[in-house]
C-alpha cells in the first residue's frame, strides 16, 4: 500500500494491491484524525487504528506516561493519583503495558542481536522478598556488558536463610526452591542472543558453572569473588577499588531504585510473583529502548 497505511495487506483477505483510501474518522479518546482504507476485493474497511496494540482502548493518552511512571519508581496507586484515573484503570493498563513491553522487547533483542550476538555477558541474582522476609525471592538478570542492555530476567523462589530459616520453616513450612530451574529457563530463552564463544562473567556461586556447561559449553566463564558484606559504620572500607562486575551490579541497583516493588520498604513488597515479573518486563523494555535514559 502507498497510502500511509501501517500494514501492506488487508487484514481479511491479505491482499496488498487493491487498497484505496476511504475517508477519515475522528477518534475522541486522543483527538486524532485516523485514515480509513478499503479493500476493493473483499470490500473490507479498516484503518490505521486496526493494527494498533491499543485498539478499542479508552484513555490511550496515558499509556506512555504510565510506562514512564512505572519505570521510575512510582507505584500503581500513586500513578492513579498523578494521572487522575481510577486504580482499576491503572491495573488494566499495567497488564496491557506488561504484555506489550514483553513482546516489543523480544522483537528489539532479536533485531539488535540477529547478526551480531553478544560477546561479553554478565549475570547475577538480586534478592528480594514475597510479602515477608520469611519468603525470599531471587531475580536472575542477564545483561550485555558493553551496552548494558538487559537480555532477560527470571524470578525464582528460594528458602529463607540465616537466622530466619528456622522461623520460616516453622511458620510457612518447607519452601520450594526452583532457582536452578528458572536459571535454565532464562539461559534457554536468551541463548539465541549470545555468541557461542562469548565471555561470561559472574560471581562465585556454586550453581553457575553447571548452568554454563549446560547452555554455553564453548563460552569462557570468568568468576570473580564477591565483595565483603556490609559492616555497620564501615561502608567506605568495604568498597572495592575496581569492581569487575560493575555493569551487572549497577543494573541491579537501578532495578532496586526504579521499581517500587524492589524498594527496601515493607509497604512496597510484591504480593504475587507474576506481578513482579510484569513490572520487570516493563522496566527492561523502557531501559533497553532508552525511554528513561534522559529523564
Phi, psi and omega in degrees: 000148183238027186236043176061027177274143185288333182248160182257011181211153176293134181293346182265302184255359178064019178279145182233007185249348184234051180252128180231158176290149182218047175086194182228168166216152183264121180266114187288336185294329178224014174057045179243149175265119187253132180284133174261155177225162180221138177267124182287343183274306181260357179062023177280136177255139178208178183216178176299330181288343182295337184255006182278146175293335183264025180298141181069006179277146169258158181056042179289348179297331186273357184300312183293316180295322178294323177300317179293321180294316181293335178265012182231025174084015181262134179282168180293320179295318179292322177297323178297323179287319181293324182266000178057050180234164173287149181296329178293326176296316179296322178297316178295319178295324179299314179296319179295315181295323179295315179295316180294317181297320179297317181291315182289324179293322176297316178295322179296316180294319178296321180290324184283320188250017179295312183261343183225083182296163180292134180251346177226118186233144172230145177213154181197175180247141174249128182264127174223191185229157176252090178074325181215155179293345178281354178234078182284156176233152176241123179254110178273128183236136181239125184229156171279124186294325184283313186258352183063021176293134180278114183276332180177158177222152177208138183254135179228149174271138178227160179282154177295151183227168180074213183287351180270352186296315181293322179294318179295318180296323181287324185272319186244356182081186181291130183262138180291133177248103179246034183297310181297319180299316181291326177293321176298319178297317181296313181290328177293324180286322186262000183299331181293338181268351187252135178293140181302330181253032182290163174261118183248127183244142179201181174272192188263042176294143186293332185275340189299317180300323179295319178297317181294318180296332182283315190255329181228069185294334182268353182284158177265116182259115179252126182247132180245142175291141180285158178288166180296147177291164185293135177243129184302127178082000183230040182299322181285331184288332183275353183292141177272143177293323178225122180256105181293341180253032183299322184300308182288324179294321178292322178297317178295324177295322177291326173302312184290336181272337187244358175243114189297335179291343181258002177300151177275059179222142185290334184275000179248008184291150179281145179260335181228135181296323181299320180292324176295320178296322177298318180294322176297321178295319180296313181294319181299318179294314181297323180287317185295320183270003172084019181291328185252007183287334184253011181280000000 
